[in-house]
Amino acid sequence: ISRLVKAGLVPIVVRLLRNATPAPSETDAHSRENLPEGRRVALIRLCANLSWHCPEAQREFRETPGGLAAVLNQCNLDKFDPRSGSSFLREWGIFAVRNLCHECPENQRAIDALAPRLATRTGGTGGGSESAAGRLAADGPLGAALSTKGLSPVLGVDPKTGQQTVRIRPSGP
């Protein structure tokens, strides 16, 4: 595996994975019909297997621009086409993140830096879970990226389960 990593396989896999992952605005099946069945699952499986006990691959995923984020983006269920093996996509995505972080504190720190940060909400009389949980920090990497697209992440609490949730809303007052 080290030879494959040294030959430049990781940046190619990351680029293919990013190209195979639809943008959030592509919400209908028509915009995704050109994606070959199972491509994302195969790519994330490759990421998981490349990073298994391979410090060179772990480093390459971290140093490739968008490498860790591309893998993390596969840890969601695909709401658009559940028949495409999306449950396996999520499981392989989680396994890939595990392998990328195993005995690799650098990747753990890099992923922690991608995580949204909680900031308290100041001013206003808003209520509910938003004011209790606060908003994600606009100066954090996720908040800054979303704000350039006119969006704002909001932390909340699911009233049934008590677990934290993140909702994306249009920015504004």
C-alpha positions in Angstrom: 0.0 0.0 0.0 2.9 2.4 0.7 4.0 2.1 -2.9 0.5 3.1 -4.1 0.5 6.0 -1.7 3.9 7.1 -2.8 2.8 6.8 -6.5 0.2 9.5 -5.8 -3.0 7.5 -5.4 -4.5 9.4 -2.5 -4.9 12.8 -4.3 -6.5 11.0 -7.2 -8.9 9.1 -5.0 -9.8 12.4 -3.1 -10.4 14.2 -6.4 -12.7 11.3 -7.7 -14.5 11.2 -4.4 -15.2 14.9 -4.4 -16.4 14.8 -8.0 -18.7 11.8 -7.2 -20.2 13.6 -4.3 -23.1 15.8 -5.3 -23.3 19.4 -4.1 -25.9 20.1 -1.5 -27.9 22.1 -4.1 -28.3 19.0 -6.3 -31.4 17.7 -4.6 -33.1 15.9 -7.4 -32.4 12.5 -8.9 -32.1 14.1 -12.4 -28.9 16.0 -11.4 -27.3 12.8 -10.2 -28.3 10.4 -12.9 -24.8 10.5 -14.5 -23.1 9.0 -11.4 -22.3 5.3 -11.9 -24.0 3.1 -9.4 -21.8 2.4 -6.3 -18.9 4.7 -7.3 -18.9 6.5 -4.0 -19.1 3.3 -2.0 -16.1 1.9 -4.0 -14.1 5.0 -3.5 -14.7 5.3 0.2 -13.9 1.6 0.6 -10.6 2.3 -1.1 -10.0 5.2 1.3 -10.7 3.0 4.3 -8.4 0.2 3.1 -5.6 2.5 2.1 -5.5 4.1 5.5 -5.6 0.9 7.5 -2.3 0.9 9.5 -0.6 3.0 6.9 0.9 6.2 8.3 1.9 7.4 4.8 -1.7 7.2 3.6 -3.0 8.9 6.8 -0.5 11.7 6.2 -1.4 12.0 2.5 -5.1 12.3 3.3 -4.4 15.1 5.8 -2.0 16.9 3.4 -4.2 16.6 0.3 -6.4 19.7 0.2 -9.9 18.6 1.2 -8.8 15.0 1.8 -10.2 14.6 5.3 -13.3 16.6 4.5 -14.1 14.5 1.4 -14.0 11.3 3.6 -16.1 13.0 6.4 -18.7 14.0 3.9 -19.4 10.3 3.2 -20.6 9.7 6.7 -24.2 10.7 6.0 -27.1 8.7 4.7 -27.9 9.5 1.1 -31.4 10.8 1.2 -31.7 11.1 -2.5 -31.3 7.5 -3.6 -31.3 4.9 -0.7 -31.1 2.1 -3.3 -27.5 3.1 -4.2 -25.9 1.4 -1.3 -25.9 4.5 0.8 -26.1 2.7 4.1 -22.9 0.9 3.1 -21.4 4.3 2.1 -22.0 5.6 5.6 -20.5 2.6 7.3 -17.5 2.6 5.1 -17.1 6.3 5.7 -17.1 5.8 9.4 -14.6 3.0 9.1 -12.4 5.2 6.9 -12.5 8.0 9.5 -11.6 5.4 12.1 -8.6 4.2 10.1 -7.5 7.7 9.3 -7.5 8.6 13.0 -6.1 5.3 14.4 -2.8 6.1 16.1 -2.6 9.4 14.2 -3.1 12.4 16.6 -2.3 14.7 13.7 -5.4 13.6 11.8 -7.5 13.7 15.0 -6.4 17.3 15.5 -7.1 18.2 11.9 -10.6 16.7 12.2 -11.2 18.6 15.4 -10.3 21.8 13.7 -13.0 21.1 11.1 -15.6 20.6 13.8 -18.1 23.5 14.4 -17.5 25.5 17.5 -20.2 26.7 19.8 -20.7 30.4 20.4 -23.2 32.0 22.6 -25.9 34.0 21.0 -25.9 37.7 22.2 -28.7 40.2 22.0 -32.2 39.6 20.8 -35.0 37.9 22.6 -35.0 34.6 20.6 -36.1 31.6 22.5 -36.2 27.9 22.1 -33.3 25.6 21.6 -31.4 28.0 19.4 -30.7 30.5 22.1 -30.0 27.7 24.6 -27.5 26.0 22.4 -26.2 29.1 20.5 -25.0 29.4 17.0 -21.9 27.8 15.4 -19.1 30.3 15.4 -19.0 32.3 12.2 -15.2 32.5 12.4 -14.9 28.7 12.5 -14.1 26.9 9.3 -17.6 25.5 8.8 -19.4 28.7 9.7 -17.1 30.8 7.4 -17.6 28.4 4.5 -21.4 28.4 4.9 -21.6 32.2 5.3 -20.0 32.7 1.9 -23.0 30.8 0.5 -25.5 32.9 2.5 -26.2 30.1 5.0 -25.9 29.9 8.7 -25.5 26.7 10.8 -27.7 26.6 14.0 -27.3 24.2 16.8 -30.4 23.0 18.5 -31.6 20.2 20.7 -34.0 17.5 19.6 -36.9 17.7 22.0 -37.6 13.9 21.8 -34.1 12.6 22.2 -32.3 15.5 23.9 -29.4 15.1 21.4 -27.8 18.1 19.7 -28.8 18.8 16.1 -27.4 21.1 13.4 -29.7 22.9 11.0 -28.6 25.0 8.1 -30.7 28.2 7.5 -30.4 31.2 5.2 -28.4 33.9 6.9 -30.2 37.0 8.0 -31.8 38.6 11.0 
